[in-house]
Amino acid sequence: RGVEAPEITITSRVLPADLVEVRVADNGPGFAPEHKDSLFSHFMTTKAEGVGIGLPISRTIVEAHGGTIRAENKPGGGAVFCFTLPRHQSRASKVSAL
């Protein structure tokens, strides 16, 4: 099921404990509830042609950098993928803070 005017929204915010959260949301149909637990599994796909490796790779990258990733459906339609990463201070910021 497609939407007439597809839209993707990306937002970010700083969280406590020096984390940054990035949310990627769309206005599509979302994902079926029965797929939620397997979205990040290797080769999981709902398409007839596809290998579904994007989300496991994304999770590996995010976790390798000390973050977390999750997915949820938005009320009213659409999916949200949200990941957190530790906040990074540039070397110049660290020096000027001394």
C-alpha positions in Angstrom: 0.0 0.0 0.0 1.6 3.3 -1.1 0.8 6.8 -0.2 -0.1 9.6 -2.5 2.6 12.0 -1.2 5.4 10.0 0.4 7.3 11.9 3.1 10.3 11.1 5.2 11.1 13.3 8.3 14.5 13.2 10.1 14.8 14.8 13.5 17.5 14.8 16.1 17.8 15.9 19.7 20.3 15.7 22.6 19.3 13.3 25.4 20.6 13.0 29.0 23.8 11.0 29.5 25.5 12.6 26.5 23.4 10.8 23.9 22.1 12.0 20.6 18.8 10.6 19.2 18.0 10.5 15.5 14.5 9.7 14.4 13.7 8.7 10.7 9.9 8.6 10.2 7.8 8.1 7.1 4.1 8.4 6.3 3.7 4.9 4.7 1.8 2.0 6.0 4.3 1.0 8.7 5.2 -2.6 9.3 3.0 -5.5 10.3 3.1 -6.1 14.1 4.1 -9.7 13.5 7.3 -8.5 11.9 8.5 -6.2 14.7 10.6 -8.8 16.4 12.4 -9.9 13.2 13.0 -6.5 11.5 16.6 -6.5 12.5 17.2 -10.2 11.6 19.5 -11.1 8.8 17.8 -11.6 5.4 14.3 -10.6 6.8 12.2 -9.2 4.0 8.6 -8.9 3.1 9.4 -8.4 -0.6 9.3 -11.3 -3.1 12.7 -10.0 -4.5 15.1 -8.9 -1.8 17.6 -9.9 0.8 16.7 -7.5 3.6 20.2 -6.9 4.9 19.9 -3.1 5.5 18.6 -3.1 9.1 21.0 -5.7 10.5 23.9 -3.8 9.1 22.5 -0.6 10.5 22.2 -2.2 13.9 25.7 -3.5 13.8 27.1 0.0 12.9 25.1 1.8 15.5 25.9 -0.7 18.3 29.6 -0.7 17.3 29.6 3.0 18.1 27.9 2.5 21.5 24.3 3.2 20.4 21.0 1.5 20.2 18.4 1.3 17.4 14.7 0.5 17.5 11.6 0.6 15.3 8.0 1.4 16.0 4.8 2.2 14.1 3.4 5.7 14.4 -0.2 6.0 15.5 -2.2 6.8 12.3 0.4 5.3 10.0 4.0 5.3 9.1 7.1 3.8 10.7 9.8 5.4 12.9 13.3 4.1 13.1 15.1 5.7 16.1 18.8 5.3 17.0 20.9 6.8 19.7 24.7 7.4 19.7 27.0 8.8 22.3 27.5 12.5 21.8 31.0 13.4 20.5 32.9 16.6 21.4 35.3 17.8 18.8 39.0 18.1 19.8 38.7 21.9 19.6 35.7 21.8 22.0 37.6 19.7 24.5 40.6 22.0 24.4 38.6 25.2 24.8 36.8 23.7 27.8 40.0 23.4 29.7 
